[in-house]
Amino acid sequence: MGKKRQVPTAGSAATAAPATAAGAAAAAARPPVPPEVQAIIDQHDFLSLNEHGKAHCNVTNLDIPARVDALKTHLASKKFIKQRDWYSYDFSKYEPHIVANKKDPKLLFCKLTMKPLNRIPEEIETHVNGKRFKRLVAEAEAAQARKQANKKAAAVEADGDEASCR
């Protein structure tokens, strides 16, 4: 039986030195970013350069090649425009009645009509301006006013009972 061959491990000095040298060489070999690309990245706060020399879009979470044509194509793409306009819209102004859906993060939920709604601003506006939603809002507000009136009446009655007991 022959001698066992010794295989260097990941932590040994024999493999660590070339790996760091290769990483340093790769970083030095990365081409510089053209000024046109840098200008586009500087214009948009959601774009940044990553460690691989690509432009990273925080809206779509994609890495785009650092080329002017690729960046312009991405900024005009349907996916980018949809995510920028729809999913970054502030739906909190509808909040007492329309809230985030617990099961699907891409949807909202109307507590009055008990319907899931797409996160499309135009669809939410249509829903809020509909006859059924407006009628249910009026009914909810009337019920809330009745509750408050009943609480006040109960409080006055309780004060009257205490006064008569003295």
Residue pairs with C-beta under 8 A, 6 or more apart in sequence:
8 14
8 15
9 15
30 53
31 53
33 41
33 49
33 53
33 66
34 66
34 68
36 68
37 55
37 66
37 67
37 68
37 71
40 47
40 55
40 68
40 71
40 72
40 75
41 47
41 48
41 49
41 55
41 71
44 75
46 57
46 58
46 59
47 55
47 56
47 57
47 58
47 71
48 55
48 56
48 58
49 55
49 56
49 66
50 56
50 63
52 63
53 66
54 63
54 64
54 65
54 66
55 63
55 64
55 65
55 66
55 71
56 62
56 63
56 64
57 63
57 64
57 74
57 80
59 80
59 83
59 84
59 88
60 74
60 79
60 80
60 83
62 74
64 70
64 71
64 74
74 80
85 121
86 119
86 120
86 121
87 119
89 119
89 121
91 98
91 108
91 119
91 121
91 124
94 108
94 124
94 128
97 110
97 111
97 112
97 133
97 137
97 140
98 108
98 109
98 110
98 111
98 117
98 124
98 127
98 128
99 108
99 109
99 111
100 108
100 109
101 107
101 108
101 109
101 116
102 109
104 116
106 118
106 119
107 116
107 117
107 118
107 119
108 116
108 117
108 118
108 119
108 124
109 115
109 116
109 117
110 116
110 117
110 127
110 133
112 133
112 136
112 137
112 140
113 127
113 132
113 133
113 136
115 127
117 123
117 124
117 127
127 133
